[in-house]
Amino acid sequence: MKQLLLAALALGLASCAQDDDSLKYEKVQVDRYTPDIRIEPQGENLQFMALCSDEGRALTDWVDSRSEAQSKASEYHGEHPDRECTVVWRQKPGRMVPKSQ
């Protein structure tokens, strides 16, 4: 009887030790789609900032020159080609004047 229990236990352990093909992982290469959307700002009093999207941080302060921000973004992307950089813009904040009632 003991031998029968030992045999059943051995078979149970052996079945648990087999590799399960459903748990194997394979590396998959994914091509990230980045849409090319450009909205060109128009008007006066604009400021620009170079931004690293992957790190979520600014590469420059707000500057008045778009070419300066673009240059910094290109420079950083050249050093770190795996990180996405972009230039964002805003209207320069003005002095807030309260409405007269």
Protein Blocks (a to p, Z undefined) as FASTA:
>chain_A
ZZmmmmmmmmmmmmmmpccfklpccdddddddddddddddedehiacddddfknopafbd
cdfblklmmmmmmmmmmmmmmbccdddddddddddddddZZ
